[in-house]
Amino acid sequence: MSTGSVDAATESRISEPPSTLKEFLSYMGPAWVFTASQIGGGEVLSVPLGGAYLGMEGIWLIPLITFTKIFGQYYLVRYGVMTGDTFLDALYEKSWALKWIFYYVFLGGLIYAIGLSGHLGETAGAFFELYPAISTNLWMVLTVLAGLGIVMTRSYDLIEKIATSLLWIFLVLIAFVSLSTANQWMSGLAGGLIPSVPGQVSGLGVGGMAFVLTMFGWIGAGFGPTVSYVWFAKDKVMGMFEPIDDGHDIDKYDLSDEEIDRLKGWGDIVLWQNLLSSVILAVFSFFMWTAAAATLHTQGIQPSGFTVIPEMAAIFTTQFGQWSATLFLLTTVAALFSTLIGPLYGMSRLWEDAFALHGLFDNFDITRDTVFRGTVLLFAAIPLSLNLLFEAPLILFALSGALFAPVIGLMYLSVMYMSFDIDIDSLSPTRRWAVALAIFAGVVMIVSGVWEARGSIQTLLGL
């Protein structure tokens, strides 16, 4: 349904989607921030463990996971671009059959902050390896202060520039590090790409299909970056977010046929954003896995906890010299730091909008900026406090991911339902293969989350 053509005054409410490579790349910012945020999570903390324990066995999981989970992410962002409502806003307006997922996602900010303890600990550990004159605890404090200094500016443009720069720095560096060890892993690549059930990975406490499910939860789109990506697209002002940002009181039924065609074009832009992001995630994960397989696995070293990155750095020093270890550590620092700042911004924006839906800013003398900054402080204080009190970063990271892997699956499935409920048929999903992959990813994420939560809770309880 549409109103047909519109007059010249309203014709530009929705811009033409990018039609050249240069224009497309100018809108890749949300995907760059998402990719940079995600790479520092499972890709840095868990993928090297796979390479260290299994060698090249199991590397086939990387393309499988990255190129299926990304379609659930795609539809989450696409829904906002098509409607002007984030999926969270839409869930809040639904009946309790779906509305409860809104609160699950909202509380997920706290659980994700617990998981950031793993990122913060590994970042500080890498900094300590580079400059041991400063203690690991002090590096944690300095890292948090640096992250707060960036995120507190409340500038999406600044976050985008920093995350994009870090993304390409660590992508180039880890590619160089991995390719310099190609003679160690190339012979096992063909066999590793053949699907098989991997063996035990003691550093994660799982093996076989449990390892597959764990990797499905850790590699690719995770809870914090997934949710944050939606707000990155909103702040980038794409599709239906544009007229709303310009102050137009616009409804989907007000759209002309031309504007609907433009929105469909923006949907395609979101698809290509996600596909390119998926390629980068797969390439980076491949390089991290092969680097660990070529160094730790060949030496029989099986790291865990804070020792993953230092053990790899030590091997690089032995085999190639201090320069290679320094490159690897710089790569790790860039990856992990980007994981801290992206979700800190995105999750705080989520909470700000959630409080707005509950009338906080209409009923009380409090500003959005105050809530945003307070939330940033809270999400930064949680991982810092946990790391100063406990030394179990990977367990906390695993538990956090496990508790909210199911919500990623629920978000995928619920947004698919809402996408087909848009009422304007031409704006509903049309690629059946993409829909099938998104549903598959949603179901697997629910199963993997339940499985991993069981194992993490047993580990924490000492069972």
Secondary structure in CASP SS format (residue, H / E / C, confidence):
PFRMAT SS
TARGET T0000
AUTHOR 0000-0000-0000
METHOD secondary structure of the structure
MODEL  1
M C 1.00
S C 1.00
T C 1.00
G C 1.00
S C 1.00
V C 1.00
D C 1.00
A C 1.00
A C 1.00
T C 1.00
E C 1.00
S C 1.00
R C 1.00
I C 1.00
S C 1.00
E C 1.00
P C 1.00
P C 1.00
S C 1.00
T C 1.00
L H 1.00
K H 1.00
E H 1.00
F H 1.00
L H 1.00
S H 1.00
Y C 1.00
M C 1.00
G H 1.00
P H 1.00
A H 1.00
W H 1.00
V H 1.00
F H 1.00
T H 1.00
A H 1.00
S H 1.00
Q H 1.00
I H 1.00
G H 1.00
G H 1.00
G H 1.00
E H 1.00
V H 1.00
L H 1.00
S C 1.00
V H 1.00
P H 1.00
L H 1.00
G H 1.00
G H 1.00
A H 1.00
Y H 1.00
L H 1.00
G C 1.00
M C 1.00
E C 1.00
G C 1.00
I C 1.00
W C 1.00
L H 1.00
I H 1.00
P H 1.00
L H 1.00
I H 1.00
T H 1.00
F H 1.00
T H 1.00
K H 1.00
I H 1.00
F H 1.00
G H 1.00
Q H 1.00
Y H 1.00
Y H 1.00
L H 1.00
V H 1.00
R H 1.00
Y H 1.00
G H 1.00
V H 1.00
M H 1.00
T H 1.00
G C 1.00
D C 1.00
T C 1.00
F H 1.00
L H 1.00
D H 1.00
A H 1.00
L H 1.00
Y H 1.00
E C 1.00
K C 1.00
S C 1.00
W H 1.00
A H 1.00
L H 1.00
K H 1.00
W H 1.00
I H 1.00
F H 1.00
Y H 1.00
Y H 1.00
V H 1.00
F H 1.00
L H 1.00
G H 1.00
G H 1.00
L H 1.00
I H 1.00
Y H 1.00
A H 1.00
I H 1.00
G H 1.00
L H 1.00
S H 1.00
G H 1.00
H H 1.00
L H 1.00
G H 1.00
E H 1.00
T H 1.00
A H 1.00
G H 1.00
A H 1.00
F H 1.00
F H 1.00
E H 1.00
L H 1.00
Y C 1.00
P C 1.00
A C 1.00
I C 1.00
S C 1.00
T H 1.00
N H 1.00
L H 1.00
W H 1.00
M H 1.00
V H 1.00
L H 1.00
T H 1.00
V H 1.00
L H 1.00
A H 1.00
G H 1.00
L H 1.00
G H 1.00
I H 1.00
V H 1.00
M C 1.00
T C 1.00
R C 1.00
S C 1.00
Y H 1.00
D H 1.00
L H 1.00
I H 1.00
E H 1.00
K H 1.00
I H 1.00
A H 1.00
T H 1.00
S H 1.00
L H 1.00
L H 1.00
W H 1.00
I H 1.00
F H 1.00
L H 1.00
V H 1.00
L H 1.00
I H 1.00
A H 1.00
F H 1.00
V H 1.00
S H 1.00
L H 1.00
S C 1.00
T C 1.00
A H 1.00
N H 1.00
Q H 1.00
W H 1.00
M H 1.00
S H 1.00
G H 1.00
L H 1.00
A H 1.00
G H 1.00
G H 1.00
L C 1.00
I C 1.00
P C 1.00
S C 1.00
V C 1.00
P C 1.00
G C 1.00
Q C 1.00
V E 1.00
S C 1.00
G C 1.00
L C 1.00
G C 1.00
V E 1.00
G C 1.00
G C 1.00
M H 1.00
A H 1.00
F H 1.00
V H 1.00
L H 1.00
T H 1.00
M H 1.00
F H 1.00
G H 1.00
W H 1.00
I C 1.00
G C 1.00
A C 1.00
G C 1.00
F H 1.00
G H 1.00
P H 1.00
T H 1.00
V H 1.00
S H 1.00
Y H 1.00
V H 1.00
W H 1.00
F H 1.00
A H 1.00
K H 1.00
D H 1.00
K H 1.00
V C 1.00
M C 1.00
G C 1.00
M C 1.00
F H 1.00
E H 1.00
P H 1.00
I H 1.00
D H 1.00
D C 1.00
G C 1.00
H C 1.00
D C 1.00
I C 1.00
D C 1.00
K H 1.00
Y H 1.00
D H 1.00
L C 1.00
S C 1.00
D H 1.00
E H 1.00
E H 1.00
I H 1.00
D H 1.00
R H 1.00
L H 1.00
K H 1.00
G H 1.00
W H 1.00
G H 1.00
D H 1.00
I H 1.00
V H 1.00
L H 1.00
W H 1.00
Q H 1.00
N H 1.00
L H 1.00
L H 1.00
S H 1.00
S H 1.00
V H 1.00
I H 1.00
L H 1.00
A H 1.00
V H 1.00
F H 1.00
S H 1.00
F H 1.00
F H 1.00
M H 1.00
W H 1.00
T H 1.00
A H 1.00
A H 1.00
A H 1.00
A H 1.00
T H 1.00
L H 1.00
H H 1.00
T H 1.00
Q H 1.00
G C 1.00
I C 1.00
Q C 1.00
P C 1.00
S C 1.00
G H 1.00
F H 1.00
T H 1.00
V H 1.00
I H 1.00
P H 1.00
E H 1.00
M H 1.00
A H 1.00
A H 1.00
I H 1.00
F H 1.00
T H 1.00
T H 1.00
Q H 1.00
F H 1.00
G C 1.00
Q H 1.00
W H 1.00
S H 1.00
A H 1.00
T H 1.00
L H 1.00
F H 1.00
L H 1.00
L H 1.00
T H 1.00
T H 1.00
V H 1.00
A H 1.00
A H 1.00
L H 1.00
F H 1.00
S H 1.00
T H 1.00
L H 1.00
I H 1.00
G H 1.00
P H 1.00
L H 1.00
Y H 1.00
G H 1.00
M H 1.00
S H 1.00
R H 1.00
L H 1.00
W H 1.00
E H 1.00
D H 1.00
A H 1.00
F H 1.00
A H 1.00
L H 1.00
H C 1.00
G C 1.00
L H 1.00
F H 1.00
D H 1.00
N H 1.00
F C 1.00
D C 1.00
I C 1.00
T C 1.00
R H 1.00
D H 1.00
T H 1.00
V H 1.00
F H 1.00
R H 1.00
G H 1.00
T H 1.00
V H 1.00
L H 1.00
L H 1.00
F H 1.00
A H 1.00
A H 1.00
I H 1.00
P H 1.00
L H 1.00
S H 1.00
L H 1.00
N H 1.00
L H 1.00
L H 1.00
F C 1.00
E C 1.00
A C 1.00
P H 1.00
L H 1.00
I H 1.00
L H 1.00
F H 1.00
A H 1.00
L H 1.00
S H 1.00
G H 1.00
A H 1.00
L H 1.00
F H 1.00
A H 1.00
P H 1.00
V H 1.00
I H 1.00
G H 1.00
L H 1.00
M H 1.00
Y H 1.00
L H 1.00
S H 1.00
V H 1.00
M H 1.00
Y H 1.00
M H 1.00
S H 1.00
F C 1.00
D C 1.00
I C 1.00
D C 1.00
I C 1.00
D H 1.00
S H 1.00
L H 1.00
S C 1.00
P C 1.00
T C 1.00
R C 1.00
R H 1.00
W H 1.00
A H 1.00
V H 1.00
A H 1.00
L H 1.00
A H 1.00
I H 1.00
F H 1.00
A H 1.00
G H 1.00
V H 1.00
V H 1.00
M H 1.00
I H 1.00
V H 1.00
S H 1.00
G H 1.00
V H 1.00
W H 1.00
E H 1.00
A H 1.00
R H 1.00
G H 1.00
S H 1.00
I H 1.00
Q H 1.00
T H 1.00
L H 1.00
L H 1.00
G C 1.00
L C 1.00
END
